[in-house]
Amino acid sequence: MFHSSEAFASTRSESVPAPPKNEAPRIELPESTGAAFGKAPLLARHDLHDSALFSDDSLIELLDRHPRDFVYAIATGGDPAREENRLAAHDGVSGRELLAAVRRGRFWLNVTRVNGDATFRALIDQLYGELAKAVPGFRPQKTQGSLLVSSPRAVVYLHADAPPNVLWQVRGRKKIWIYPALDERFLPRADLEDILASARHEYLPYRAEFDAHATCYDLGPGDLVTFPQNAPHRVTNLDSLNVALSTEHFTAQSRARIRVYCANRFLRIRFGLSRLSTRETGPGALAKVVLHRAARAVGLESDPAAAKKWVPTLRVCADAPAGAVDISI
């Protein structure tokens, strides 16, 4: 998935719904949440599906006002073992046409940085405020979010995200498979280092035998699911348009992991040091992180993020049978 790390200035207009006030979203968590949150797959409930914020009209309005540089249209195939992601250009395409194309085709819109929109920023703050009340010791330092609008039968291939996240299913049904975190059968350590350093995309090879080790949920409106940081997961939408809010949170612990794995990657690539400790705290972890920061400061490591740049090969077309056409047409 595409994710951003910084918010942008709000471009809210008078027609945008006002941020929610007074009534906080309702979240129903299992009694075991305190022990499981962030450590194991967890299924719970919310009431976002009752909000007009996710209606067709509101989605169209968001797509029309949101900076298009932060909206990604990604066409997919149907085989989870064969990654066929293709980026589709959508400049000049209205929000209504985008939504019509999603209904017709097999792709998903990733509307990133919705936390920069006043309405969604207020909603995300409320959601995490409720989570912080319910989960002892949970105090995220930063939160952000993306809105996912997906075609029937579109897939999200096996991948691992850098920060911890929560998926709030609002419309439609989907299945999600979650695989054990930090297990090299599904995500080799070097690949995780590259993902956390933004040196490669998050997608991973998938084999059907992985599913014997997965936790699988059938999600519908009002379901939320969360799982351990970096746990590989994949999604298949069922026979309806899907809308979900994907939120990410950063804690002291999640940031410590990213720093240590990025430092390990630098030491592996620069000096050939492999299988270094992944301890996220202590003198050894601190020494590696400080060394890595110093190395970056003096230019011993180039910015790896350029390796993630995608080039569109399709163009969104609401009238096309697949919702998009080849870029040459």
Number of C-alpha atoms within 10 A of each C-alpha: 15 15 17 13 12 11 16 12 9 15 12 16 10 6 8 15 16 13 13 17 9 6 7 15 18 14 17 16 18 12 10 10 18 15 11 16 20 17 15 18 19 20 18 15 18 19 18 23 20 14 11 12 19 20 15 13 14 15 19 18 18 21 21 15 16 20 16 16 10 15 21 20 25 24 27 23 18 15 12 19 14 14 18 16 16 18 19 24 22 21 10 9 16 16 21 16 19 24 23 17 23 28 21 20 24 22 29 27 22 22 25 25 25 27 24 20 21 19 18 23 21 17 20 21 16 19 18 19 16 16 19 14 11 17 17 12 9 16 16 17 10 14 20 24 26 25 24 21 25 32 28 23 22 27 28 26 27 23 22 27 21 22 21 20 22 17 21 27 26 25 24 22 22 25 15 19 18 25 27 21 19 16 13 12 11 22 21 12 19 16 19 25 24 19 24 24 20 18 18 18 20 22 21 20 13 19 12 8 8 14 13 9 12 16 16 17 17 14 22 19 21 21 24 24 19 23 25 21 19 24 23 26 25 20 21 21 23 19 13 16 21 25 25 26 23 23 23 21 18 18 15 11 12 17 16 18 21 20 23 27 27 24 25 25 26 23 17 16 11 11 9 10 12 13 11 13 11 14 14 19 12 8 10 13 20 17 13 19 21 13 14 21 17 13 15 13 10 8 10 13 15 9 12 12 14 11 11 14 8 10 10 15 15 21 21 27 23 22 14 12 11 17 25 26 18 12 12 7 6
